[in-house]
């Protein structure tokens, strides 16, 4: 390593910003290791004596000695008494001539995947919006969240020593009890703490349902249009999604009863159908539970945002009407509190508690106990109910602001469909308007315009948008619609 170029290169590597926080001996060791892997220091090359290299670098001899010792232990160099230190003759041989970091301009090399992996890659993932922008869907207002209360309760929960250990895969008992009490009181459910399974998200719940209730390549029934994340979860489990049409009263029961696919599980959003906003009529709810009993099948009831209903009280959940215990009730705190919390849950029929809990234990073990216990206190002390009541009033105002802004600035483009609840508003494009064109023009203006067509199994006769309004103030909504109107012309 006598050439000046190599010494200068080593000095540059040692001074790299990404190594700045490390001890000097570690920086020297890391820099030398990378030079070996890059092929700059060839296999078999004799390295300078520790004293010589220390003088050249302006560091202590002990620093270089410790770096050499670690490199020898890791197999990058060999040291021979009386002969010196040498780059291992085998460590870098296969790497010579190859760049340490692949160029971003180089084409991606083919990768061997399983059939499942190839299917997942081809279908794409689900992109969650990580910042508030007009008009992303599913985002609640987070600026009004009572962080001071949450942090106080979190400190209290942290005083319990067991939060640092592994938790129950089913969830902590205090949170399961709080959830059961809440859904029984507010949603008309019939649940016990023993039936609750705490999870990280609704999509995790859907994936577990797909794994436990259906065989690979088997059918599963789903509303059409329907929640994009549900379809992705089912596809990842290699299920065949069979669409069932929806009308103004929700899932069409005649179509469900006429299904011949052999599916025994159906996914529904009965309280606030996604994305149309329809509420499943009572007679259809009863017919749905009868269908499940006859088929010895399962209803997956996704009650994703029923807390936010603006015209009277929301209809009681299907789970509370199901006397045969064939309904799996899904809930989440991502919309009622904040999405970064990553806590959802299932209320399961007793027969499914053990298999679902076992499946969850394999998937990711358990939800962090500290978050669970903090949430349990937040619910038990009444903060959750108070926050939901406050946000319901806020969102009602914002829903009306969105409808007014669309009517005022975009009457020539779309017709807004006033939803009875939820965090987003469906808008149908007028005849002659092309959904993809509007999405492209909006993106050029920095506006996220969620299209409706992707939520359908087959393209609808009329395209449209699903505009999120909950995370935006009335002023932000109006200014965003003005920008959108200008972008669309």
C-alpha positions, -999 to 999 in steps of 0.1 A, spaced: 0 0 0 29 23 -7 14 42 -38 2 77 -28 -31 71 -45 -40 42 -22 -30 61 9 -50 91 -1 -80 69 -8 -77 54 27 -76 88 42 -107 98 23 -126 67 33 -117 72 70 -130 108 69 -163 97 52 -194 113 69 -211 80 74 -182 68 96 -179 101 116 -198 87 147 -175 57 150 -143 52 170 -112 60 151 -100 23 152 -134 12 138 -132 38 110 -97 26 100 -109 -10 100 -140 -2 80 -121 18 54 -95 -9 49 -122 -36 47 -140 -17 19 -107 -12 0 -102 -49 1 -138 -56 -10 -135 -31 -38 -103 -48 -51 -82 -17 -45 -61 -38 -22 -55 -70 -42 -55 -105 -27 -20 -114 -13 -9 -77 -12 14 -69 17 1 -42 40 23 -15 56 36 -22 91 14 -8 118 40 18 128 44 30 92 7 32 85 1 49 118 27 76 110 12 81 75 -23 85 88 -13 106 119 -29 82 144 -15 60 172 0 27 165 -25 10 188 -53 23 166 -39 6 135 -30 -25 155 -66 -29 167 -79 -24 132 -55 -50 118 -65 -74 146 -102 -71 138 -96 -76 101 -76 -108 108 -104 -121 130 -129 -114 103 -108 -132 77 -99 -102 55 -61 -103 62 -35 -128 73 -7 -119 97 26 -139 98 52 -133 125 83 -119 110 68 -115 76 40 -89 81 3 -85 72 -12 -95 39 -46 -93 23 -62 -127 24 -54 -145 -9 -90 -156 -13 -113 -129 2 -113 -105 -27 -104 -127 -57 -140 -131 -70 -147 -94 -65 -119 -79 -85 -131 -60 -115 -166 -56 -101 -179 -23 -88 -186 -21 -51 -219 -5 -57 -240 -12 -88 -246 18 -109 -281 31 -108 -280 33 -146 -273 -4 -150 -303 -26 -159 -316 -47 -131 -304 -83 -132 -331 -110 -134 -339 -124 -99 -352 -159 -92 -384 -157 -72 -410 -182 -61 -443 -183 -81 -458 -164 -51 -430 -139 -51 -433 -133 -88 -471 -128 -85 -466 -103 -57 -439 -84 -77 -462 -83 -108 -492 -71 -89 -474 -44 -70 -477 -34 -34 -499 -10 -15 -485 26 -11 -495 44 21 -493 81 19 -466 93 44 -475 130 43 -507 150 42 -515 161 6 -546 170 -12 -566 147 -17 -552 114 -3 -577 90 12 -578 74 46 -558 100 65 -574 114 97 -566 148 112 -534 143 133 -527 179 143 -555 178 168 -545 145 184 -539 150 222 -502 140 223 -497 154 258 -523 130 272 -510 101 251 -474 107 263 -485 109 299 -503 76 297 -473 61 278 -450 70 307 -474 53 331 -475 22 310 -437 21 307 -434 17 344 -447 -18 341 -415 -39 337 -431 -66 316 -436 -43 286 -400 -49 277 -406 -87 273 -424 -107 246 -462 -103 248 -492 -125 243 -497 -130 205 -534 -125 211 -528 -91 227 -526 -77 263 -557 -84 283 -564 -48 293 -566 -37 256 -586 -67 246 -611 -59 273 -612 -22 264 -619 -31 227 -646 -56 236 -664 -31 259 -661 -4 231 -675 -25 202 -703 -39 224 -714 -4 235 -708 16 204 -712 -9 176 -738 -33 190 -714 -62 189 -715 -93 211 -678 -98 221 -657 -109 250 -621 -101 256 -613 -137 248 -626 -132 213 -604 -102 205 -571 -106 186 -549 -75 186 -530 -69 153 -509 -43 135 -534 -34 108 -565 -43 89 -544 -56 60 -527 -80 84 -561 -92 96 -571 -98 60 -539 -117 52 -545 -139 82 -581 -146 71 -569 -155 36 -543 -179 51 -565 -196 76 -599 -197 59 -591 -205 22 -567 -227 3 -542 -214 -21 -557 -207 -56 -592 -211 -40 -619 -185 -44 -629 -157 -20 -658 -133 -25 -654 -96 -24 -675 -65 -30 -672 -48 -64 -660 -21 -62 -641 -27 -30 -611 -19 -9 -578 -21 -28 -558 -33 2 -581 -62 7 -578 -74 -29 -540 -71 -26 -539 -91 7 -560 -119 -9 -539 -119 -40 -507 -122 -20 -522 -153 -4 -528 -166 -39 -566 -166 -37 -589 -160 -67 -610 -129 -59 -646 -133 -71 -664 -99 -74 -699 -95 -61 -717 -63 -73 -728 -35 -50 -758 -12 -54 -773 17 -35 -782 -6 -6 -748 -24 -4 -739 -59 -14 -763 -75 -38 -776 -106 -20 -791 -121 -52 -756 -122 -68 -741 -136 -37 -766 -164 -35 -761 -171 -72 -723 -176 -68 -711 -210 -80 -674 -206 -73 -675 -227 -42 -662 -198 -20 -673 -199 16 -659 -165 27 -671 -130 17 -654 -97 25 -678 -68 31 -678 -32 44 -715 -30 54 -716 1 76 -699 23 50 -693 5 18 -659 13 3 -659 34 -19 -695 41 -27 -705 50 9 -737 28 8 -750 13 40 -760 -24 38 -798 -25 45 -810 -45 75 -828 -72 55 -796 -78 36 -775 -80 68 -799 -107 80 -797 -124 47 -759 -123 48 -758 -140 81 -782 -167 68 -760 -172 38 -730 -178 60 -749 -203 82 -762 -222 52 -727 -224 36 -710 -230 69 -688 -201 57 -675 -168 70 -683 -131 68 -653 -108 71 -669 -75 83 -645 -46 78 -658 -18 100 -630 6 91 -644 41 99 -680 36 113 -671 60 142 -675 89 118 -712 89 108 -727 123 102 -764 117 99 -777 101 131 -762 69 145 -744 43 124 -762 10 118 -752 -17 143 -726 -41 130 -734 -74 114 -714 -93 140 -740 -84 166 -768 -98 145 -751 -131 137 -765 -157 161 -745 -185 144 -711 -168 151 -699 -169 115 -687 -132 114 -652 -120 118 -653 -83 128 -623 -61 118 -615 -27 134 -586 -3 133 -573 27 152 -555 41 122 -584 63 112 -599 71 146 -565 80 162 -535 81 139 -521 58 112 -486 56 127 -500 38 158 -503 5 138 -529 -12 159 -559 -30 146 -580 -59 158 -603 -88 150 -633 -99 170 -634 -136 162 -659 -164 165 -647 -186 194 -638 -215 170 -613 -192 152 -595 -177 182 -569 -204 185 -560 -209 148 -559 -172 141 -537 -166 172 -513 -193 162 -511 -179 127 -504 -145 141 -477 -158 164 -459 -172 133 -464 -140 112 -449 -114 136 -452 -125 172 -472 -97 188 -479 -60 188 -456 -39 210 -469 -41 246 -461 -5 254 -484 8 227 -511 -17 236 -511 -7 273 -510 30 264 -540 26 241 -559 6 268 -555 34 293 -565 60 266 -597 41 260 -605 33 296 -600 69 308 -625 82 282 -600 100 260 -607 78 230 -645 85 231 -639 122 236 -615 124 207 -638 105 183 -667 129 193 -646 159 186 -633 146 153 -668 136 142 -678 173 144 -647 184 126 -650 159 98 -687 168 93 -677 204 86 -649 193 63 -672 169 44 -696 198 37 -667 221 28 -655 195 2 -690 192 -13 -693 230 -15 -659 234 -31 -665 208 -57 -699 222 -66 -684 258 -68 -652 252 -87 -657 219 -106 -694 216 -116 -684 211 -152 -661 182 -144 -676 160 -116 -706 155 -94 -699 150 -57 -717 122 -39 -723 134 -3 -714 104 19 -733 97 52 -700 91 69 -663 83 64 -632 103 56 -635 106 18 -660 117 -8 -668 99 -41 -671 121 -72 -683 108 -106 -669 124 -138 -693 138 -163 -698 122 -197 -667 126 -219 -642 131 -191 -614 106 -188 -602 96 -154 -566 88 -162 -562 122 -179 -575 141 -149 -552 121 -126 -522 129 -148 -529 166 -149 -535 167 -112 -502 150 -105 -484 177 -125 -499 203 -101 -488 183 -70 -523 170 -62 -530 133 -54 -562 124 -72 -572 88 -61 -591 73 -90 -622 51 -86 -616 27 -115 -588 8 -98 -613 -3 -71 -635 -21 -97 -630 -56 -110 -640 -44 -144 -638 -7 -155 -669 12 -146 -691 30 -171 -681 64 -155 -647 71 -139 -643 93 -109 -623 102 -79 -623 94 -42 -613 127 -24 -600 125 11 -611 155 32 -605 146 69 -568 157 71 -574 191 55 -590 222 69 -619 239 50 -594 265 37 -570 238 26 -598 219 9 -610 250 -10 -576 261 -21 -568 225 -32 -599 223 -53 -591 257 -68 -556 244 -78 -572 212 -92 -597 232 -112 -569 253 -127 -549 221 -135 -578 205 -153 -588 236 -172 
